[in-house]
Amino acid sequence: MIVNPPNKCAYCGSPIEAEQRWVREKVYQPALAGHDPTYRRYHADLFGEEELSCWEKHQMEIETARMTPRAA
């Protein structure tokens, strides 16, 4: 189970400061049926010269994994 402190980004691990925008992802874990969901937080703003935020990078990884064929 991945558990990050509520003030850390689940993608880059950097702190999410009070003035920064962030996105919260609700995660249900089937193995823990009956338990409350957990949450992951991601930076929503760009850093310096970055073209994508941590949230956008996370979404791209999910989409790439979905589109990549799995070995049988």
CYANA upper distance limits for C-alpha pairs under 8 A (distance plus 0.5 A):
  3 VAL  CA     38 THR  CA      8.31
  3 VAL  CA     40 ARG  CA      8.20
  4 ASN  CA      8 LYS  CA      6.79
  4 ASN  CA      9 CYS  CA      8.07
  4 ASN  CA     10 ALA  CA      6.88
  4 ASN  CA     40 ARG  CA      7.38
  6 PRO  CA     40 ARG  CA      8.09
  6 PRO  CA     41 ARG  CA      7.39
  7 ASN  CA     15 PRO  CA      6.12
  7 ASN  CA     16 ILE  CA      5.64
  7 ASN  CA     17 GLU  CA      7.78
  7 ASN  CA     41 ARG  CA      8.18
  8 LYS  CA     13 GLY  CA      6.07
  8 LYS  CA     14 SER  CA      6.05
  8 LYS  CA     15 PRO  CA      4.81
  8 LYS  CA     16 ILE  CA      5.88
  8 LYS  CA     41 ARG  CA      7.39
  8 LYS  CA     42 TYR  CA      8.23
  9 CYS  CA     13 GLY  CA      5.26
  9 CYS  CA     14 SER  CA      6.06
  9 CYS  CA     15 PRO  CA      6.69
  9 CYS  CA     16 ILE  CA      6.77
  9 CYS  CA     40 ARG  CA      7.94
  9 CYS  CA     41 ARG  CA      5.80
  9 CYS  CA     42 TYR  CA      5.11
  9 CYS  CA     43 HIS  CA      6.65
  9 CYS  CA     54 CYS  CA      8.37
 10 ALA  CA     40 ARG  CA      6.31
 10 ALA  CA     41 ARG  CA      6.25
 10 ALA  CA     42 TYR  CA      6.28
 11 TYR  CA     42 TYR  CA      6.85
 11 TYR  CA     54 CYS  CA      6.41
 11 TYR  CA     55 TRP  CA      8.05
 11 TYR  CA     58 HIS  CA      7.22
 12 CYS  CA     54 CYS  CA      7.43
 16 ILE  CA     20 GLN  CA      6.88
 16 ILE  CA     22 TRP  CA      7.96
 16 ILE  CA     42 TYR  CA      8.49
 16 ILE  CA     43 HIS  CA      7.30
 20 GLN  CA     43 HIS  CA      7.91
 20 GLN  CA     44 ALA  CA      8.34
 20 GLN  CA     45 ASP  CA      7.68
 21 ARG  CA     43 HIS  CA      6.89
 21 ARG  CA     44 ALA  CA      5.88
 21 ARG  CA     45 ASP  CA      6.64
 22 TRP  CA     41 ARG  CA      7.04
 22 TRP  CA     42 TYR  CA      5.94
 22 TRP  CA     43 HIS  CA      5.03
 22 TRP  CA     44 ALA  CA      5.06
 22 TRP  CA     45 ASP  CA      7.79
 23 VAL  CA     41 ARG  CA      6.06
 23 VAL  CA     42 TYR  CA      5.71
 23 VAL  CA     43 HIS  CA      6.95
 23 VAL  CA     44 ALA  CA      6.41
 23 VAL  CA     55 TRP  CA      7.44
 24 ARG  CA     39 TYR  CA      6.86
 24 ARG  CA     40 ARG  CA      6.16
 24 ARG  CA     41 ARG  CA      4.98
 24 ARG  CA     42 TYR  CA      7.01
 25 GLU  CA     39 TYR  CA      5.99
 25 GLU  CA     40 ARG  CA      5.63
 25 GLU  CA     41 ARG  CA      6.75
 26 LYS  CA     37 PRO  CA      6.94
 26 LYS  CA     38 THR  CA      6.53
 26 LYS  CA     39 TYR  CA      5.18
 26 LYS  CA     40 ARG  CA      7.16
 27 VAL  CA     37 PRO  CA      6.02
 27 VAL  CA     38 THR  CA      5.68
 27 VAL  CA     39 TYR  CA      6.19
 27 VAL  CA     40 ARG  CA      7.86
 28 TYR  CA     36 ASP  CA      8.19
 28 TYR  CA     37 PRO  CA      5.29
 28 TYR  CA     38 THR  CA      7.05
 29 GLN  CA     33 ALA  CA      7.58
 29 GLN  CA     37 PRO  CA      7.49
 42 TYR  CA     54 CYS  CA      6.34
 42 TYR  CA     55 TRP  CA      5.76
 43 HIS  CA     53 SER  CA      6.80
 43 HIS  CA     54 CYS  CA      5.77
 43 HIS  CA     55 TRP  CA      6.46
 44 ALA  CA     53 SER  CA      6.05
 44 ALA  CA     54 CYS  CA      7.01
 44 ALA  CA     55 TRP  CA      6.23
 44 ALA  CA     56 GLU  CA      8.25
 45 ASP  CA     53 SER  CA      5.95
 45 ASP  CA     54 CYS  CA      8.29
 46 LEU  CA     50 GLU  CA      6.38
 46 LEU  CA     51 GLU  CA      7.39
 46 LEU  CA     52 LEU  CA      6.63
 46 LEU  CA     53 SER  CA      5.21
 46 LEU  CA     54 CYS  CA      8.22
 47 PHE  CA     53 SER  CA      7.72
 52 LEU  CA     56 GLU  CA      6.17
 52 LEU  CA     57 LYS  CA      6.65
 53 SER  CA     57 LYS  CA      6.68
 54 CYS  CA     58 HIS  CA      6.59
 55 TRP  CA     59 GLN  CA      6.73
 56 GLU  CA     60 MET  CA      6.67
 57 LYS  CA     61 GLU  CA      6.79
 58 HIS  CA     62 ILE  CA      6.89
 59 GLN  CA     63 GLU  CA      6.74
 60 MET  CA     64 THR  CA      6.53
 61 GLU  CA     65 ALA  CA      6.58
 62 ILE  CA     66 ARG  CA      6.67
 63 GLU  CA     67 MET  CA      6.71
 64 THR  CA     68 THR  CA      6.53
